[in-house]
Amino acid sequence: MLKQSILISTLISGSLLANSINLNEVKQNPNRISPNSLSEVYSFNSSIKHAVHSVVNISTKKIISNRNKGVEQMFNDPFFRQFFGNGFGNVIPKERLQKSLGSGVVLSKNGYIVTNAHVVENADEIVVTIGKEEKEYTAKMIGTDKDSDLAVIKIEAKNLKAIPIGASKSLLVGDLVFAIGNPFGIGQTVTQGIVSALNKNKVGINRYENFIQTDASINPGNSGGALIDSRGALIGINSAIMTRSGGNNGVGFAIPVAMVKNIVKTLVEDGKVTRGYLGVSIEDISKELKSVYTHKKGALILDVAKDTPAFKNGIKRGDLIYAINGQKINNANELQRRIGSFKPNDKISFSIERNKKNISIDIVLGSRDALATLNNNSNILKGLFVSDITAQNSSKYRIQSGIKGVLITDVEAGSKAEKVGFQAGDIIIQIENMEIENLQMISKALKKYKKQAKRIYVNRYGRILVSVIQ
């Protein structure tokens, strides 16, 4: 009797459940499509056959100095030479040749080629080969933009096959795509996948991130190559992969062609990209903070640098920028990209929420030129790479909290900066009589003391040192 009750109860429950769920079932036995005859095969060859002739192989060469002052001094020490001989130090080469491989995309019949900035960065020689041709072309650098990780080079050639240009705004997740490049230096390769996601940021590859994500295999050497749609039109420049092993894990990123077009045009015309500058630190509005603000989307101001356009026009910590020029801003990355799309001296209208009140502030943007110059080190000392102190590099270089200045992140081997004695991890704290807290202050100091020898004070792990540069 108990078993019957359980069975009846189960049947009743099943019946009620079936009546309460309306499943959207598709046809159980779908038709399978095959080639119409034994003389037909499915192929994407017609989609890619023109684009493959527009993708080139790029190889670069760079001379790296192996000079090490401490080692050289040791080899020159008489006591050392007594035991090892006068010629022992000569076995260590003074220089070595560094080679790297990448890809590029032909944009014009007369030889303009776009690639990633990191593919050709600091190269002493850039060599281009087209497809399976044996002929090598020595390329000339037209311009690079590290913030977008794009560069333009040019070869002296005629009647090249320029790739057709597509549009980023028409892309949809699930679109069929092909990645063309030179992975591992094995020669031109085509891989197929789909658009996995759009507008991806916080990847940590470059400053202005708005990536197309794809599962088409992208491997080392594919950087700078083409991501095309099923028509063979360029929709992106392959830039990087997300991997733990160094191989492809199906998560690749490409720079959208809309950004590529803007950057390439500027580099060809001006040789560099000059962006507008606001002077703020920003982040997305978190779930917890949304209860404090009326607007639920935008870019939250965390800090305002002194003597910047934002500072001079009254932007404050805690402000929420939710629109510029009347167009909505959804997050911090979007604000950064939008500001970067303007030029210095452009006047921008910012819609801001402050203390749950909406205000509007018009600001004339400054220039990132000074910051870019400092990051490229041409105005401080050749071969010196610097950065503002951040939470990330503070951890890397073990910088104690409260220390102010500008961090030297790298010193090029054999450069004037190395000869003066600067080292990675040094913190520039003063130039002549001007104390240094950020990159802007270095720019001011260099202008102020432009025509004289300058004393530069650095903090090297708690020890204060001074050097003189011209």
C-alpha positions as CSV (number, residue, x, y, z in Angstrom):
1,M,0.0,0.0,0.0
2,L,2.9,2.4,0.8
3,K,4.6,1.6,-2.5
4,Q,1.4,2.4,-4.4
5,S,1.1,5.8,-2.5
6,I,4.7,6.7,-3.5
7,L,4.1,5.7,-7.1
8,I,0.9,7.7,-7.3
9,S,2.5,10.7,-5.6
10,T,5.5,10.5,-8.1
11,L,3.1,10.3,-11.1
12,I,1.1,13.3,-9.9
13,S,4.3,15.4,-9.2
14,G,5.6,14.5,-12.7
15,S,2.3,15.4,-14.2
16,L,2.2,18.8,-12.4
17,L,5.9,19.5,-13.4
18,A,5.2,18.7,-17.0
19,N,2.3,21.0,-17.0
20,S,4.3,23.9,-15.5
21,I,7.3,23.8,-17.9
22,N,6.9,24.8,-21.5
23,L,10.1,23.7,-23.3
24,N,11.0,25.3,-26.6
25,E,12.1,22.2,-28.3
26,V,13.6,22.1,-31.8
27,K,13.2,19.5,-34.4
28,Q,14.6,16.2,-33.1
29,N,16.1,15.0,-36.4
30,P,17.5,18.0,-38.2
31,N,18.6,17.8,-41.8
32,R,22.3,17.4,-42.4
33,I,23.8,19.3,-45.3
34,S,26.5,17.7,-47.4
35,P,28.2,18.7,-50.6
36,N,25.8,18.1,-53.5
37,S,28.0,15.7,-55.2
38,L,31.3,13.9,-55.0
39,S,32.8,16.7,-57.1
40,E,32.0,19.3,-54.5
41,V,33.7,20.3,-51.2
42,Y,33.0,23.0,-48.7
43,S,35.8,25.5,-48.7
44,F,36.6,29.0,-47.5
45,N,39.3,29.5,-50.1
46,S,37.3,32.2,-52.0
47,S,36.9,34.1,-48.8
48,I,40.6,34.4,-48.0
49,K,42.4,34.0,-51.4
50,H,42.8,37.8,-52.0
51,A,43.5,38.8,-48.3
52,V,46.4,36.3,-48.0
53,H,48.4,38.3,-50.6
54,S,48.0,41.4,-48.5
55,V,49.6,39.9,-45.3
56,V,53.4,40.1,-45.1
57,N,56.1,38.6,-42.9
58,I,58.2,40.9,-40.8
59,S,61.6,40.2,-39.3
60,T,63.5,42.6,-37.2
61,K,67.1,42.9,-36.0
62,K,68.4,44.7,-32.9
63,I,71.9,45.0,-31.6
64,I,71.9,44.4,-27.8
65,S,74.8,45.5,-25.7
66,N,76.1,43.1,-23.1
67,R,78.2,45.7,-21.3
68,N,78.2,45.4,-17.6
69,K,80.3,47.9,-15.7
70,G,80.7,45.7,-12.6
71,V,81.9,42.7,-14.6
72,E,84.3,44.9,-16.8
73,Q,85.8,46.4,-13.7
74,M,86.3,42.9,-12.2
75,F,88.0,41.7,-15.4
76,N,90.3,44.7,-15.4
77,D,91.4,44.2,-11.8
78,P,95.1,43.2,-11.6
79,F,94.4,40.7,-8.9
80,F,91.8,38.9,-11.1
81,R,94.1,39.0,-14.2
82,Q,96.9,37.4,-12.2
83,F,94.9,34.2,-11.9
84,F,92.9,34.2,-15.1
85,G,95.1,36.0,-17.6
86,N,94.8,39.2,-19.5
87,G,92.5,37.9,-22.3
88,F,90.0,36.1,-20.1
89,G,87.4,38.9,-20.2
90,N,87.5,39.0,-24.0
91,V,85.5,35.7,-24.3
92,I,82.3,37.5,-23.3
93,P,80.9,39.3,-26.4
94,K,80.3,43.0,-26.1
95,E,77.1,42.8,-28.3
96,R,74.6,40.3,-29.4
97,L,72.0,40.3,-32.2
98,Q,68.4,39.9,-31.2
99,K,65.9,38.8,-33.9
100,S,62.2,38.7,-33.8
101,L,59.3,37.8,-36.2
102,G,55.9,39.2,-36.8
103,S,53.3,40.0,-39.4
104,G,52.0,43.1,-41.2
105,V,49.1,44.1,-43.5
106,V,49.5,46.0,-46.7
107,L,47.2,49.0,-46.8
108,S,48.2,50.7,-50.0
109,K,49.6,49.7,-53.4
110,N,52.7,51.9,-52.9
111,G,53.9,50.0,-49.8
112,Y,52.3,51.3,-46.5
113,I,52.1,48.5,-44.0
114,V,50.4,48.4,-40.6
115,T,51.7,46.1,-37.8
116,N,51.9,46.1,-34.0
117,A,54.2,48.6,-32.4
118,H,55.8,45.9,-30.3
119,V,56.8,44.0,-33.4
120,V,59.0,46.7,-34.8
121,E,59.8,48.6,-31.6
122,N,63.4,49.8,-31.3
123,A,64.4,47.7,-34.3
124,D,67.7,48.6,-36.0
125,E,66.6,46.8,-39.2
126,I,63.1,45.8,-40.5
127,V,62.9,43.3,-43.3
128,V,59.6,42.5,-45.1
129,T,58.8,39.5,-47.3
130,I,55.5,39.0,-49.2
131,G,53.9,35.6,-49.2
132,K,56.2,33.0,-50.6
133,E,58.3,35.5,-52.5
134,E,62.1,35.3,-51.8
135,K,62.6,39.0,-52.4
136,E,63.3,41.0,-49.2
137,Y,62.4,44.6,-48.7
138,T,64.0,46.9,-46.2
139,A,61.3,48.8,-44.5
140,K,61.4,52.4,-43.3
141,M,59.7,53.3,-40.0
142,I,56.9,55.9,-40.6
143,G,55.6,56.1,-37.0
144,T,54.6,54.1,-33.9
145,D,51.9,54.6,-31.3
146,K,52.6,52.5,-28.1
147,D,49.3,53.5,-26.5
148,S,47.4,51.6,-29.2
149,D,50.2,49.2,-30.0
150,L,50.1,50.1,-33.7
151,A,52.9,51.1,-36.1
152,V,53.2,52.0,-39.8
153,I,56.2,51.0,-41.9
154,K,56.8,51.5,-45.7
155,I,58.6,49.5,-48.3
156,E,59.6,50.8,-51.8
157,A,57.3,48.7,-54.0
158,K,54.6,49.2,-56.5
159,N,51.3,47.5,-57.3
160,L,51.0,45.7,-54.0
161,K,47.7,44.1,-53.2
162,A,46.1,46.3,-50.6
163,I,43.6,44.6,-48.3
164,P,40.0,45.6,-48.5
165,I,38.9,47.5,-45.3
166,G,35.8,46.4,-43.4
167,A,33.9,48.1,-40.5
168,S,34.1,47.5,-36.8
169,K,30.6,48.7,-36.0
170,S,28.9,46.0,-38.1
171,L,30.6,43.1,-36.3
172,L,28.5,40.7,-34.3
173,V,29.4,37.9,-31.8
174,G,29.4,34.7,-33.7
175,D,30.6,36.1,-37.0
176,L,33.0,33.9,-38.9
177,V,36.6,35.2,-39.0
178,F,40.0,34.2,-40.2
179,A,43.4,35.1,-38.7
180,I,46.3,35.4,-41.2
181,G,49.9,35.7,-40.1
182,N,53.3,34.1,-39.7
183,P,53.1,32.0,-36.4
184,F,56.4,30.8,-35.0
185,G,58.2,31.9,-38.3
186,I,56.9,28.8,-40.2
187,G,55.4,30.9,-43.0
188,Q,52.0,32.3,-43.8
189,T,49.1,30.5,-42.0
190,V,45.3,30.9,-42.0
191,T,43.2,29.9,-39.0
192,Q,39.4,30.1,-38.7
193,G,37.1,30.9,-35.8
194,I,34.4,33.3,-34.7
195,V,34.1,36.6,-33.0
196,S,33.9,35.5,-29.4
197,A,33.3,39.0,-27.8
198,L,33.5,42.7,-28.6
199,N,34.7,45.8,-26.8
200,K,37.0,43.8,-24.5
201,N,39.2,45.8,-22.1
202,K,41.2,45.4,-18.9
203,V,43.4,42.9,-20.8
204,G,46.5,44.8,-19.9
205,I,48.0,45.0,-23.5
206,N,47.8,48.6,-24.3
207,R,46.4,51.9,-23.0
208,Y,43.4,52.2,-25.3
209,E,41.8,48.8,-25.2
210,N,38.7,48.0,-27.2
211,F,39.5,44.5,-28.5
212,I,37.8,42.0,-30.7
213,Q,38.1,38.7,-29.0
214,T,38.3,35.6,-31.2
215,D,39.0,31.9,-30.9
216,A,40.8,31.8,-34.2
217,S,44.3,30.5,-33.4
218,I,46.7,33.3,-32.8
219,N,50.2,32.4,-31.9
220,P,53.6,34.1,-31.5
221,G,54.4,35.6,-34.9
222,N,50.8,36.3,-35.7
223,S,51.1,39.7,-34.1
224,G,50.4,42.5,-36.6
225,G,48.6,40.1,-39.0
226,A,45.1,40.4,-40.3
227,L,41.8,39.4,-38.8
228,I,39.3,39.3,-41.7
229,D,35.6,38.5,-42.1
230,S,34.1,36.0,-44.5
231,R,34.3,38.5,-47.3
232,G,38.0,38.8,-46.9
233,A,37.8,42.4,-45.5
234,L,40.1,43.6,-42.7
235,I,38.2,43.9,-39.4
236,G,41.2,43.9,-37.0
237,I,44.9,43.7,-36.4
238,N,45.9,40.6,-34.4
239,S,47.6,41.8,-31.3
240,A,48.0,39.2,-28.5
241,I,46.8,36.0,-27.0
242,M,45.9,35.2,-23.4
243,T,47.9,32.1,-22.4
244,R,49.7,30.5,-19.5
245,S,51.7,28.1,-21.5
246,G,52.8,30.4,-24.4
247,G,50.6,28.5,-26.8
248,N,47.2,29.3,-28.2
249,N,44.3,28.7,-25.7
250,G,41.5,30.0,-28.0
251,V,41.5,33.5,-26.5
252,G,43.0,36.0,-28.9
253,F,42.6,39.7,-29.3
254,A,42.6,42.0,-32.3
255,I,42.6,45.8,-32.5
256,P,39.4,46.9,-34.3
257,V,39.8,48.3,-37.8
258,A,38.1,51.6,-36.9
259,M,40.9,52.4,-34.5
260,V,43.5,51.1,-37.0
261,K,42.2,53.5,-39.7
262,N,42.4,56.6,-37.4
263,I,45.8,55.7,-36.0
264,V,47.3,54.9,-39.4
265,K,46.0,58.1,-41.0
266,T,47.6,60.2,-38.2
267,L,50.9,58.3,-38.3
268,V,51.2,58.7,-42.1
269,E,50.4,62.4,-42.0
270,D,52.2,63.4,-38.8
271,G,54.5,60.6,-37.9
272,K,53.0,60.4,-34.4
273,V,49.7,60.5,-32.6
274,T,48.9,63.5,-30.4
275,R,46.1,62.9,-27.9
276,G,44.1,65.2,-25.7
277,Y,45.0,65.1,-22.0
278,L,42.7,65.6,-19.0
279,G,44.8,64.7,-16.0
280,V,42.7,62.3,-13.8
281,S,42.8,58.8,-12.4
282,I,39.5,57.0,-13.0
283,E,37.8,53.7,-12.4
284,D,34.4,52.1,-13.0
285,I,31.6,52.7,-10.6
286,S,31.3,49.6,-8.4
287,K,28.2,47.8,-7.4
288,E,28.6,49.2,-3.9
289,L,29.0,52.8,-5.1
290,K,26.0,52.7,-7.3
291,S,23.8,53.4,-4.2
292,V,25.6,56.7,-3.7
293,Y,25.1,58.0,-7.2
294,T,22.0,58.7,-9.2
295,H,23.7,57.7,-12.4
296,K,24.6,54.0,-12.5
297,K,27.1,54.2,-15.3
298,G,30.2,56.4,-15.9
299,A,33.8,57.0,-14.9
300,L,34.5,57.8,-11.2
301,I,37.3,60.3,-10.5
302,L,39.8,58.9,-8.0
303,D,42.4,61.6,-8.2
304,V,43.2,64.8,-10.1
305,A,46.8,65.7,-10.9
306,K,48.0,69.2,-10.1
307,D,48.4,71.8,-12.9
308,T,46.4,69.7,-15.3
309,P,43.3,70.8,-17.3
310,A,41.0,68.8,-14.9
311,F,42.6,70.5,-11.9
312,K,42.4,74.0,-13.3
313,N,38.7,73.6,-14.2
314,G,37.5,72.3,-10.9
315,I,37.2,68.5,-11.4
316,K,37.2,66.9,-8.0
317,R,37.8,63.5,-6.5
318,G,34.5,61.7,-6.3
319,D,33.0,63.3,-9.4
320,L,31.2,60.9,-11.7
321,I,31.6,61.7,-15.4
322,Y,28.5,60.2,-17.1
323,A,28.7,62.0,-20.5
324,I,30.9,64.1,-22.7
325,N,29.6,66.4,-25.4
326,G,26.1,64.9,-24.7
327,Q,27.1,61.3,-25.4
328,K,26.9,58.8,-22.5
329,I,30.0,57.3,-20.9
330,N,29.4,53.8,-19.6
331,N,32.8,53.1,-17.9
332,A,36.3,54.3,-17.2
333,N,37.8,52.6,-20.3
334,E,35.3,54.3,-22.6
335,L,36.1,57.7,-21.1
336,Q,39.8,57.1,-21.6
337,R,39.3,56.1,-25.3
338,R,37.0,59.0,-25.9
339,I,39.4,61.6,-24.4
340,G,42.2,60.0,-26.4
341,S,40.2,60.5,-29.6
342,F,40.3,64.3,-29.2
343,K,43.3,66.5,-29.9
344,P,45.0,69.0,-27.6
345,N,43.1,72.3,-27.3
346,D,39.8,70.7,-28.2
347,K,37.0,72.1,-26.0
348,I,35.0,69.3,-24.4
349,S,31.7,69.6,-22.3
350,F,31.7,67.2,-19.4
351,S,28.4,66.1,-17.7
352,I,29.2,65.4,-14.0
353,E,27.3,64.1,-11.0
354,R,28.6,65.7,-7.8
355,N,26.8,65.1,-4.5
356,K,23.8,63.9,-6.5
357,K,23.6,67.1,-8.4
358,N,24.2,67.3,-12.2
359,I,26.7,70.0,-13.3
360,S,28.4,70.8,-16.6
361,I,32.0,71.8,-17.0
362,D,33.7,72.9,-20.2
363,I,37.4,72.0,-20.4
364,V,40.1,72.7,-23.0
365,L,42.2,69.5,-23.2
366,G,45.9,69.6,-22.7
367,S,48.5,67.6,-24.6
368,R,50.0,64.2,-23.9
369,D,53.1,65.2,-25.8
370,A,55.0,65.9,-22.7
371,L,54.1,62.6,-21.2
372,A,54.8,60.7,-24.4
373,T,58.2,62.4,-24.7
374,L,59.0,61.5,-21.1
375,N,58.0,57.9,-21.6
376,N,60.2,57.8,-24.7
377,N,63.0,59.6,-22.8
378,S,64.2,61.8,-25.6
379,N,64.0,64.9,-23.4
380,I,65.5,63.6,-20.2
381,L,68.4,61.4,-21.4
382,K,68.6,59.0,-24.3
383,G,67.9,55.4,-23.1
384,L,66.0,56.3,-19.9
385,F,62.5,54.9,-19.4
386,V,60.4,56.5,-16.7
387,S,56.9,56.2,-15.2
388,D,54.8,57.7,-12.5
389,I,54.8,55.6,-9.3
390,T,51.8,53.2,-9.3
391,A,50.6,50.4,-7.1
392,Q,51.8,47.9,-9.6
393,N,55.3,49.1,-10.1
394,S,55.6,49.9,-6.3
395,S,55.2,46.2,-5.7
396,K,57.6,45.3,-8.5
397,Y,60.4,47.6,-7.3
398,R,59.7,47.4,-3.6
399,I,58.9,51.1,-3.2
400,Q,57.9,52.0,0.3
401,S,54.6,53.9,0.7
402,G,54.8,57.6,0.9
403,I,57.8,58.0,-1.4
404,K,57.2,60.5,-4.1
405,G,59.0,61.0,-7.4
406,V,59.2,59.5,-10.9
407,L,60.3,55.9,-11.3
408,I,63.0,54.8,-13.7
409,T,61.6,51.5,-15.1
410,D,64.4,50.7,-17.5
411,V,67.8,51.9,-18.8
412,E,68.9,50.9,-22.3
413,A,72.2,49.0,-22.4
414,G,75.0,51.1,-23.9
415,S,73.0,54.3,-23.7
416,K,74.1,57.7,-22.3
417,A,71.7,57.1,-19.4
418,E,73.6,53.9,-18.5
419,K,76.9,55.7,-18.8
420,V,75.8,58.4,-16.4
421,G,74.9,55.6,-13.9
422,F,71.1,55.5,-13.7
423,Q,69.5,52.1,-12.9
424,A,66.0,50.6,-13.1
425,G,64.3,51.1,-9.7
426,D,65.9,54.6,-9.2
427,I,63.3,57.3,-8.3
428,I,63.9,60.8,-9.6
429,I,63.1,63.1,-6.7
430,Q,64.6,66.4,-7.7
431,I,66.0,68.3,-10.7
432,E,68.2,71.3,-9.7
433,N,66.0,73.1,-7.2
434,M,62.7,71.6,-8.3
435,E,61.3,68.7,-6.3
436,I,59.7,66.0,-8.6
437,E,56.5,64.2,-7.8
438,N,55.2,63.3,-11.3
439,L,56.0,63.3,-15.0
440,Q,54.5,66.8,-15.5
441,M,56.9,68.2,-13.0
442,I,59.9,66.7,-14.9
443,S,58.6,68.4,-18.0
444,K,58.5,71.7,-16.2
445,A,62.0,71.2,-14.8
446,L,63.5,70.4,-18.2
447,K,62.0,73.5,-19.7
448,K,63.2,75.7,-16.8
449,Y,66.8,74.4,-16.9
450,K,66.9,73.7,-20.6
451,K,70.1,75.6,-21.4
452,Q,72.3,74.4,-18.5
453,A,73.8,71.3,-16.9
454,K,71.2,69.8,-14.6
455,R,71.7,68.0,-11.3
456,I,69.3,65.0,-11.0
457,Y,68.8,63.5,-7.6
458,V,67.6,60.0,-7.3
459,N,66.5,57.8,-4.4
460,R,68.1,54.4,-4.8
461,Y,66.4,52.1,-2.2
462,G,66.8,54.8,0.5
463,R,70.2,56.2,-0.6
464,I,70.2,59.6,-2.2
465,L,72.5,60.0,-5.2
466,V,73.1,62.9,-7.6
467,S,74.2,62.9,-11.3
468,V,74.8,65.7,-13.7
469,I,73.4,65.7,-17.3
470,Q,73.7,68.3,-20.1
